[in-house]
Amino acid sequence: MHMVKAGVMEDIYAHNNHIAQHVREYMMERNIYTINVMGAPGTGKTTSLENLMKYMKSKIYVIEGDIESDIDTERLRKQHVSAAQINTFGACHLDAPLVHNAIHAMDFSQPGILFIENVGNLVCPAEMVIGENIKLLIVSVTDGSDKPYKYPLAFEKADIILLNKIDLAPYLDFDEDFFMKGLRHLNKKAPVFKVSGKTGEGYQEAAEWIEKAAEEKLTHPGEYDDEHHHHE
């Protein structure tokens, strides 16, 4: 029974990775740099995207992933952002087939950066590639300083991390040293930017890092089928 289950899961991941590889190649052919945005519900993912965009020169595209509603997509469209909606209707994360369908319905008229805001969840989104170049993890001081210990995969796979709501830190029992110790045990390389969605603090530096990564086509290695055949 366990062997059958393992085989089914392997097939699901292999199928997903194959389509994710196609998504990434499709986007790179159009000179679109793709970022998988992960974070818990309410951590400030959409607010962070809004703040990052203020400091970015690149053309920005967004795909919003939610279980239900298009509140965030409409919020971005009001700011004249090219945004598309994916609703999973119960699934706790986006997968490559969903993203594949969404990008083929979008008009990437100019080179730029695509942010794919995944479903609010610190577990499932880290398990599946969706065609991204890098993963952006957003956590907040209100989430608690124990999150790297409880949800290690998201922190391990992140290429850049935003620690949001830093303006609230004086009012909370957030242990930054404990947080960073857990994070660095899992991930020694990802830069961590302390930001505030309310005040805008820290986003300029994060935006500059992202634009440089896009310019250099920085890509998280080894997560796709036949990775060695598909180097940019």
HUMOCOR-V115541 format. One record per pair of residues at least 4 apart in sequence whose C-alpha atoms are under 8 Angstrom apart, sorted by sequence separation. I is the first residue (numbers start at 0). J is the second residue. If there is no record, write none. Layout:
I;J
I;J
This chain:
0;4
1;5
2;6
3;7
4;8
5;9
6;10
7;11
8;12
9;13
10;14
11;15
12;16
13;17
14;18
15;19
16;20
17;21
18;22
19;23
20;24
21;25
22;26
23;27
24;28
25;29
26;30
27;31
38;42
43;47
44;48
45;49
46;50
47;51
48;52
49;53
50;54
51;55
65;69
69;73
70;74
71;75
72;76
73;77
74;78
75;79
76;80
87;91
93;97
94;98
95;99
96;100
97;101
98;102
99;103
100;104
101;105
102;106
120;124
121;125
122;126
123;127
138;142
139;143
140;144
142;146
145;149
146;150
147;151
150;154
151;155
152;156
153;157
164;168
167;171
168;172
174;178
175;179
176;180
177;181
178;182
179;183
180;184
181;185
182;186
183;187
195;199
196;200
201;205
202;206
203;207
204;208
205;209
206;210
207;211
208;212
209;213
210;214
211;215
212;216
213;217
222;226
225;229
226;230
26;31
27;32
75;80
76;81
87;92
93;98
146;151
168;173
182;187
183;188
194;199
195;200
212;217
221;226
26;32
38;44
63;69
75;81
76;82
87;93
118;124
194;200
195;201
220;226
26;33
37;44
52;59
75;82
117;124
147;154
193;200
194;201
195;202
36;44
63;71
193;201
194;202
63;72
192;201
23;33
62;72
72;82
192;202
72;83
72;84
85;97
192;204
85;98
192;205
69;84
216;231
85;101
84;101
136;153
68;86
83;101
136;154
61;80
63;82
65;84
67;86
60;80
61;81
62;82
63;83
64;84
65;85
66;86
67;87
59;80
60;81
61;82
62;83
63;84
64;85
65;86
66;87
67;88
136;157
59;81
60;82
61;83
62;84
63;85
64;86
65;87
66;88
67;89
83;105
134;156
135;157
136;158
138;160
139;161
140;162
62;85
64;87
65;88
66;89
134;157
135;158
136;159
137;160
138;161
139;162
140;163
141;164
66;90
93;117
133;157
134;158
135;159
136;160
137;161
138;162
139;163
140;164
66;91
92;117
93;118
133;158
134;159
135;160
136;161
137;162
138;163
139;164
140;165
45;71
49;75
92;118
126;152
135;161
137;163
139;165
141;167
91;118
92;119
125;152
140;167
155;182
64;92
91;119
92;120
122;150
125;153
140;168
154;182
165;193
64;93
91;120
121;150
124;153
144;173
157;186
160;189
162;191
165;194
166;195
122;152
141;171
143;173
144;174
155;185
156;186
158;188
159;189
160;190
161;191
162;192
163;193
164;194
165;195
92;123
93;124
98;129
122;153
125;156
140;171
144;175
147;178
154;185
155;186
158;189
159;190
160;191
161;192
162;193
163;194
164;195
166;197
91;123
92;124
95;127
98;130
121;153
141;173
145;177
146;178
154;186
157;189
158;190
159;191
160;192
161;193
162;194
163;195
164;196
166;198
91;124
94;127
95;128
96;129
140;173
144;177
145;178
148;181
161;194
163;196
164;197
94;128
95;129
144;178
147;181
148;182
151;185
94;129
95;130
147;182
93;129
145;181
147;185
62;101
161;205
58;109
60;111
62;113
64;115
58;110
59;111
60;112
61;113
62;114
63;115
64;116
65;117
66;118
57;110
58;111
59;112
60;113
61;114
62;115
63;116
64;117
65;118
57;111
58;112
59;113
60;114
61;115
62;116
63;117
64;118
65;119
57;112
59;114
61;116
158;219
45;116
44;116
22;95
19;95
22;98
31;107
18;95
19;96
22;99
18;96
29;107
34;112
36;114
40;118
41;119
15;94
16;95
31;110
32;111
33;112
34;113
35;114
36;115
37;116
38;117
40;119
15;95
19;99
29;109
30;110
31;111
32;112
33;113
34;114
35;115
36;116
37;117
38;118
39;119
40;120
15;96
18;99
29;110
30;111
31;112
32;113
33;114
34;115
35;116
36;117
37;118
38;119
39;120
31;113
33;115
35;117
37;119
38;120
39;121
37;120
38;121
37;121
132;216
133;217
132;217
133;218
134;219
132;218
133;219
37;124
132;219
37;125
44;137
35;129
43;137
128;222
42;137
43;138
128;223
35;131
42;138
43;139
33;130
34;131
35;132
37;134
42;139
33;131
34;132
35;133
36;134
37;135
38;136
39;137
32;131
33;132
34;133
35;134
36;135
37;136
38;137
39;138
42;141
32;132
33;133
34;134
35;135
36;136
37;137
38;138
42;142
34;135
36;137
112;213
22;129
23;130
22;130
23;131
19;128
21;130
23;132
19;129
20;130
16;127
18;129
19;130
15;127
16;128
18;130
19;131
15;128
16;129
15;129
12;127
37;153
43;163
42;163
50;196
54;202
47;196
50;199
54;203
46;196
51;202
55;206
50;202
51;203
54;206
55;207
43;196
54;207
57;210
51;205
52;206
47;202
51;206
55;210
32;213
32;216
20;223
19;223
20;224
16;222
17;223
16;223
17;224
16;224
13;224
